[in-house]
Amino acid sequence: MAIRTKGQLEAEISKAVVKIEREYMGRGPDETRTYILDDVVFVRLKGVLTPAEQQLAIDPDNRHFIKQMRARLLESARPMLADVVAGLTDCQVVSMHTDISTKTGERVIVFTMERPLSGFAEIRDRREPQNA
């Protein structure tokens, strides 16, 4: 595998997660950023709720339903997400955790990896959001 900067790998993971979101969920987030820290990969997606979900979320009684439905959908996509992250990092995913805010429309996906991710080229990391 070619040596990439940490920022390049984070951008590749963001792009791959957005692609799965679009194909599997029917729409992608407004913005996605990925952060690699030791053996953990954090993916933060902004603007993931559909307009219909946003309307439902106005009523607090519906928020649990939206969170539950989104958690089930993402869990069924887990094998695809884990395979993509493992392929890009050359490291197996041990577990995946997720939560979504019905107030802000943000989702966080956390992957724990089998080992720390390292071997990045020593180039200044330019962190810019990856727009969907």
Helices and strands as residue ranges (DSSP letters): H 6-20, I 21-25, E 31-37, E 40-46, H 51-57, H 60-76, H 78-89, E 93-100, E 107-113, E 130-131
